Each structure stands twice: as structure tokens, then as C-alpha cells.
Amino acid sequence: MSSETRAAPMYCPYCGEEDLRPNPESHGAWECHACARVFTVKFTGLLASAVNR
């Protein structure tokens, strides 16, 4: 799956605002124009206990 088809975050994890834009300086990073933070969202994996149910 290419990065262009991945879902974008819907809100800032720090302030909850929805004014997010891709950060042109960092691949996969988002900038919040409400609180001026730049962040990334990363999927790490599934819990083993959730898979074995």
C-alpha cells in the first residue's frame, strides 16, 4: 500500500482541532495550525491477545 492511499488523521492528538495539513518537510508528518505542533501517526501492530481470540 502506498502512502498516498493511507488515511489521514481526522484531528490533532494534542488539542483535538481538525485544521491539519501535511508537513512538506517530513514525509508522513502532519502539522496542526491550531496549536502549531507537527506530529506523525504510526501503526505499530496488533496485540497478540487480540489475534488469538
A tleap script that builds the chain and sets N, CA, C and O, in Angstrom:
source leaprc.protein.ff14SB
mol = sequence {
  NMET SER SER GLU THR ARG ALA ALA PRO MET
  TYR CYS PRO TYR CYS GLY GLU GLU ASP LEU
  ARG PRO ASN PRO GLU SER HIE GLY ALA TRP
  GLU CYS HIE ALA CYS ALA ARG VAL PHE THR
  VAL LYS PHE THR GLY LEU LEU ALA SER ALA
  VAL ASN CARG
}
set mol.1.N position { 0.852 -1.177 0.000 }
set mol.1.CA position { 0.000 0.000 0.000 }
set mol.1.C position { 0.893 1.234 0.000 }
set mol.1.O position { 1.820 1.326 0.805 }
set mol.2.N position { 0.631 2.160 -0.872 }
set mol.2.CA position { 1.448 3.371 -0.938 }
set mol.2.C position { 0.966 4.390 0.085 }
set mol.2.O position { -0.175 4.328 0.544 }
set mol.3.N position { 1.834 5.323 0.438 }
set mol.3.CA position { 1.491 6.317 1.450 }
set mol.3.C position { 0.387 7.260 0.972 }
set mol.3.O position { -0.284 7.883 1.795 }
set mol.4.N position { 0.187 7.376 -0.338 }
set mol.4.CA position { -0.855 8.267 -0.846 }
set mol.4.C position { -2.256 7.721 -0.589 }
set mol.4.O position { -3.219 8.488 -0.598 }
set mol.5.N position { -2.392 6.427 -0.362 }
set mol.5.CA position { -3.712 5.837 -0.155 }
set mol.5.C position { -4.039 5.632 1.311 }
set mol.5.O position { -5.121 5.142 1.634 }
set mol.6.N position { -3.138 5.991 2.199 }
set mol.6.CA position { -3.395 5.815 3.627 }
set mol.6.C position { -4.319 6.902 4.144 }
set mol.6.O position { -4.370 8.006 3.602 }
set mol.7.N position { -5.037 6.576 5.187 }
set mol.7.CA position { -5.980 7.524 5.768 }
set mol.7.C position { -5.244 8.643 6.494 }
set mol.7.O position { -4.209 8.418 7.122 }
set mol.8.N position { -5.776 9.817 6.404 }
set mol.8.CA position { -5.216 10.970 7.101 }
set mol.8.C position { -5.829 11.058 8.493 }
set mol.8.O position { -6.972 10.643 8.685 }
set mol.9.N position { -5.091 11.589 9.469 }
set mol.9.CA position { -5.687 11.784 10.795 }
set mol.9.C position { -6.831 12.785 10.706 }
set mol.9.O position { -6.778 13.730 9.919 }
set mol.10.N position { -7.844 12.577 11.498 }
set mol.10.CA position { -9.025 13.442 11.464 }
set mol.10.C position { -8.908 14.632 12.406 }
set mol.10.O position { -9.559 15.656 12.201 }
set mol.11.N position { -8.066 14.498 13.454 }
set mol.11.CA position { -7.914 15.583 14.419 }
set mol.11.C position { -6.531 15.507 15.055 }
set mol.11.O position { -5.869 14.470 15.006 }
set mol.12.N position { -6.112 16.600 15.642 }
set mol.12.CA position { -4.814 16.678 16.304 }
set mol.12.C position { -4.867 15.891 17.617 }
set mol.12.O position { -5.789 16.089 18.408 }
set mol.13.N position { -3.896 15.002 17.865 }
set mol.13.CA position { -3.916 14.239 19.120 }
set mol.13.C position { -3.579 15.092 20.352 }
set mol.13.O position { -3.736 14.625 21.480 }
set mol.14.N position { -3.126 16.313 20.155 }
set mol.14.CA position { -2.762 17.183 21.270 }
set mol.14.C position { -3.878 18.142 21.659 }
set mol.14.O position { -4.177 18.296 22.843 }
set mol.15.N position { -4.499 18.792 20.670 }
set mol.15.CA position { -5.522 19.789 21.001 }
set mol.15.C position { -6.920 19.425 20.509 }
set mol.15.O position { -7.901 20.035 20.936 }
set mol.16.N position { -7.026 18.437 19.616 }
set mol.16.CA position { -8.329 17.994 19.139 }
set mol.16.C position { -8.879 18.772 17.959 }
set mol.16.O position { -9.960 18.452 17.466 }
set mol.17.N position { -8.171 19.773 17.499 }
set mol.17.CA position { -8.650 20.558 16.357 }
set mol.17.C position { -8.507 19.774 15.058 }
set mol.17.O position { -7.754 18.803 14.990 }
set mol.18.N position { -9.227 20.196 14.041 }
set mol.18.CA position { -9.249 19.491 12.763 }
set mol.18.C position { -8.505 20.204 11.644 }
set mol.18.O position { -8.547 19.752 10.500 }
set mol.19.N position { -7.828 21.302 11.943 }
set mol.19.CA position { -7.110 22.085 10.932 }
set mol.19.C position { -5.711 21.488 10.721 }
set mol.19.O position { -4.714 22.058 11.166 }
set mol.20.N position { -5.646 20.346 10.046 }
set mol.20.CA position { -4.398 19.627 9.813 }
set mol.20.C position { -4.006 19.704 8.353 }
set mol.20.O position { -4.854 19.691 7.461 }
set mol.21.N position { -2.703 19.784 8.125 }
set mol.21.CA position { -2.168 19.784 6.758 }
set mol.21.C position { -0.902 18.942 6.739 }
set mol.21.O position { -0.192 18.876 7.743 }
set mol.22.N position { -0.607 18.297 5.618 }
set mol.22.CA position { 0.653 17.539 5.528 }
set mol.22.C position { 1.841 18.472 5.706 }
set mol.22.O position { 1.842 19.594 5.199 }
set mol.23.N position { 2.852 18.001 6.430 }
set mol.23.CA position { 4.068 18.784 6.631 }
set mol.23.C position { 4.994 18.537 5.456 }
set mol.23.O position { 5.414 17.399 5.246 }
set mol.24.N position { 5.327 19.558 4.683 }
set mol.24.CA position { 6.137 19.358 3.477 }
set mol.24.C position { 7.588 18.979 3.760 }
set mol.24.O position { 8.272 18.474 2.869 }
set mol.25.N position { 8.072 19.213 4.983 }
set mol.25.CA position { 9.469 18.938 5.306 }
set mol.25.C position { 9.713 17.527 5.815 }
set mol.25.O position { 10.848 17.051 5.779 }
set mol.26.N position { 8.673 16.843 6.291 }
set mol.26.CA position { 8.820 15.498 6.855 }
set mol.26.C position { 7.781 14.570 6.230 }
set mol.26.O position { 6.582 14.836 6.304 }
set mol.27.N position { 8.243 13.484 5.615 }
set mol.27.CA position { 7.334 12.528 4.993 }
set mol.27.C position { 6.467 11.860 6.063 }
set mol.27.O position { 6.992 11.314 7.034 }
set mol.28.N position { 5.171 11.899 5.894 }
set mol.28.CA position { 4.249 11.267 6.828 }
set mol.28.C position { 3.905 12.107 8.039 }
set mol.28.O position { 3.151 11.652 8.899 }
set mol.29.N position { 4.428 13.309 8.134 }
set mol.29.CA position { 4.149 14.173 9.284 }
set mol.29.C position { 2.984 15.115 8.954 }
set mol.29.O position { 2.744 15.456 7.796 }
set mol.30.N position { 2.285 15.513 9.986 }
set mol.30.CA position { 1.144 16.422 9.867 }
set mol.30.C position { 1.388 17.618 10.759 }
set mol.30.O position { 1.979 17.493 11.831 }
set mol.31.N position { 0.931 18.780 10.317 }
set mol.31.CA position { 1.041 19.974 11.141 }
set mol.31.C position { -0.348 20.465 11.505 }
set mol.31.O position { -1.254 20.498 10.672 }
set mol.32.N position { -0.494 20.846 12.764 }
set mol.32.CA position { -1.753 21.390 13.266 }
set mol.32.C position { -1.620 22.900 13.292 }
set mol.32.O position { -0.712 23.436 13.927 }
set mol.33.N position { -2.507 23.578 12.615 }
set mol.33.CA position { -2.432 25.033 12.553 }
set mol.33.C position { -3.138 25.698 13.726 }
set mol.33.O position { -3.136 26.924 13.836 }
set mol.34.N position { -3.736 24.909 14.596 }
set mol.34.CA position { -4.355 25.475 15.796 }
set mol.34.C position { -3.347 25.564 16.941 }
set mol.34.O position { -3.291 26.581 17.632 }
set mol.35.N position { -2.544 24.501 17.154 }
set mol.35.CA position { -1.592 24.503 18.273 }
set mol.35.C position { -0.136 24.532 17.816 }
set mol.35.O position { 0.768 24.509 18.651 }
set mol.36.N position { 0.107 24.582 16.505 }
set mol.36.CA position { 1.446 24.717 15.909 }
set mol.36.C position { 2.357 23.527 16.193 }
set mol.36.O position { 3.576 23.685 16.262 }
set mol.37.N position { 1.776 22.328 16.358 }
set mol.37.CA position { 2.586 21.134 16.555 }
set mol.37.C position { 2.690 20.360 15.249 }
set mol.37.O position { 1.790 20.405 14.410 }
set mol.38.N position { 3.801 19.652 15.091 }
set mol.38.CA position { 3.997 18.747 13.965 }
set mol.38.C position { 4.104 17.346 14.558 }
set mol.38.O position { 4.872 17.135 15.497 }
set mol.39.N position { 3.348 16.383 14.025 }
set mol.39.CA position { 3.326 15.044 14.589 }
set mol.39.C position { 3.204 14.000 13.493 }
set mol.39.O position { 2.847 14.311 12.357 }
set mol.40.N position { 3.504 12.761 13.848 }
set mol.40.CA position { 3.299 11.621 12.965 }
set mol.40.C position { 2.416 10.614 13.678 }
set mol.40.O position { 2.348 10.587 14.907 }
set mol.41.N position { 1.743 9.789 12.893 }
set mol.41.CA position { 0.932 8.698 13.423 }
set mol.41.C position { 1.504 7.418 12.842 }
set mol.41.O position { 1.669 7.301 11.628 }
set mol.42.N position { 1.808 6.456 13.707 }
set mol.42.CA position { 2.437 5.228 13.248 }
set mol.42.C position { 1.676 4.015 13.777 }
set mol.42.O position { 1.409 3.920 14.975 }
set mol.43.N position { 1.329 3.097 12.891 }
set mol.43.CA position { 0.722 1.832 13.287 }
set mol.43.C position { 1.844 0.884 13.657 }
set mol.43.O position { 2.705 0.593 12.827 }
set mol.44.N position { 1.851 0.402 14.879 }
set mol.44.CA position { 2.914 -0.464 15.359 }
set mol.44.C position { 2.592 -1.937 15.150 }
set mol.44.O position { 3.475 -2.702 14.764 }
set mol.45.N position { 1.359 -2.353 15.391 }
set mol.45.CA position { 0.987 -3.750 15.211 }
set mol.45.C position { -0.248 -4.092 16.012 }
set mol.45.O position { -0.894 -3.218 16.590 }
set mol.46.N position { -0.569 -5.369 16.041 }
set mol.46.CA position { -1.719 -5.864 16.784 }
set mol.46.C position { -1.258 -6.546 18.057 }
set mol.46.O position { -0.163 -7.107 18.106 }
set mol.47.N position { -2.091 -6.501 19.085 }
set mol.47.CA position { -1.803 -7.215 20.309 }
set mol.47.C position { -1.968 -8.712 20.067 }
set mol.47.O position { -2.916 -9.130 19.403 }
set mol.48.N position { -1.081 -9.498 20.583 }
set mol.48.CA position { -1.160 -10.951 20.404 }
set mol.48.C position { -2.437 -11.493 21.025 }
set mol.48.O position { -3.032 -12.424 20.482 }
set mol.49.N position { -2.874 -10.937 22.147 }
set mol.49.CA position { -4.097 -11.424 22.808 }
set mol.49.C position { -5.339 -11.150 21.957 }
set mol.49.O position { -6.298 -11.918 22.016 }
set mol.50.N position { -5.342 -10.089 21.179 }
set mol.50.CA position { -6.490 -9.775 20.342 }
set mol.50.C position { -6.546 -10.704 19.118 }
set mol.50.O position { -7.631 -10.994 18.614 }
set mol.51.N position { -5.395 -11.165 18.646 }
set mol.51.CA position { -5.343 -12.032 17.476 }
set mol.51.C position { -5.737 -13.458 17.835 }
set mol.51.O position { -6.324 -14.153 17.005 }
set mol.52.N position { -5.436 -13.905 19.024 }
set mol.52.CA position { -5.670 -15.285 19.438 }
set mol.52.C position { -7.073 -15.559 19.949 }
set mol.52.O position { -7.321 -16.661 20.438 }
set mol.53.N position { -7.975 -14.644 19.866 }
set mol.53.CA position { -9.344 -14.857 20.385 }
set mol.53.C position { -10.136 -15.770 19.513 }
set mol.53.O position { -11.298 -16.050 19.805 }
savepdb mol mol.pdb
quit
